[in-house]
Amino acid sequence: MEVFNKTKNLKVSGAGARADTFVTRLFGLIPRRSLGEEEGLWLEPCAMIHMCFMRFPIDAVFLDRDLKVLRVVENMKPWSFSPWVYGARGVLELPAGRCSGRLAAGDQLEFLG
């Protein structure tokens, strides 16, 4: 799936996947060694993430039901925990540094495909 920032009129990710079951959300990116520049993972439902057993840092984008960005947590390191984001319906996990200049609180996203 492609992720597009409608507010800034730019592509955020070209190869996103979805984790929407208990098992796929639990393991998320843990089995991976890295994320490609265009890759991402959409966890839904989700309002908080952990980085236990992760091998690389990520950017985490917390979205409400309408895919509006509530909070961006950049460069989350392995073995850290995000805050609980009130009102979040899901989290888009992207490669560390991907959000810089592309995403900010209040932006409206669209998922295509």
Residue pairs with C-beta under 8 A, 6 or more apart in sequence:
1 15
1 16
1 17
1 18
1 42
1 111
1 112
1 113
2 11
2 13
2 14
2 15
2 16
2 111
2 112
2 113
3 11
3 12
3 13
3 16
3 40
3 42
3 92
3 109
3 110
3 111
3 112
4 10
4 11
4 12
4 109
4 110
4 111
4 112
5 11
5 12
5 102
5 103
5 107
5 108
5 109
6 107
6 108
6 109
6 110
7 106
7 107
7 108
8 102
8 103
8 107
10 102
12 40
12 92
12 94
12 98
12 102
12 103
12 109
13 38
13 39
13 40
13 92
13 94
13 98
14 38
15 36
15 38
15 39
15 40
16 39
16 40
16 41
16 42
16 92
16 111
17 39
17 40
17 41
17 42
18 24
18 41
18 42
18 44
19 25
19 28
19 41
19 42
19 43
19 44
20 43
20 44
25 43
25 46
28 41
28 43
28 49
28 93
29 35
29 41
29 54
29 58
29 93
30 52
30 53
30 54
32 55
32 56
33 55
33 56
34 55
34 56
34 95
35 41
35 56
35 58
35 93
35 94
35 95
36 95
37 95
37 98
39 94
39 95
40 92
40 93
40 94
40 95
40 98
41 92
41 93
42 90
42 91
42 92
42 93
42 111
43 49
43 90
43 91
43 92
43 93
44 89
44 90
44 91
45 89
45 90
46 88
46 89
46 90
46 91
47 62
47 84
47 85
47 86
47 87
47 88
47 89
47 91
48 81
48 82
48 83
48 84
48 85
48 88
49 60
49 76
49 81
49 82
49 91
49 93
50 80
50 81
50 82
51 58
51 76
51 77
51 78
51 79
51 80
51 81
52 78
52 79
53 78
54 78
54 79
55 78
56 78
56 96
57 75
57 76
57 77
57 78
57 96
58 75
58 76
58 93
58 94
58 95
58 96
59 72
59 73
59 74
59 75
59 76
59 93
59 94
59 95
59 96
59 97
59 98
59 99
59 103
60 72
60 73
60 76
60 82
60 91
60 92
60 93
60 94
61 69
61 71
61 72
61 91
61 92
61 93
61 94
61 99
61 103
61 109
62 69
62 70
62 71
62 72
62 73
62 82
62 85
62 88
62 90
62 91
63 69
63 70
63 88
63 89
63 90
63 91
63 92
63 109
64 70
64 87
64 88
64 89
65 89
66 108
67 108
67 109
67 110
67 111
68 106
68 107
68 108
68 109
69 103
69 104
69 105
69 106
69 107
69 108
69 109
70 85
70 87
70 88
70 105
71 83
71 85
71 88
71 105
72 99
72 103
72 104
72 105
73 82
73 83
74 96
74 97
74 99
74 100
75 96
75 97
76 82
76 96
82 91
92 109
103 109
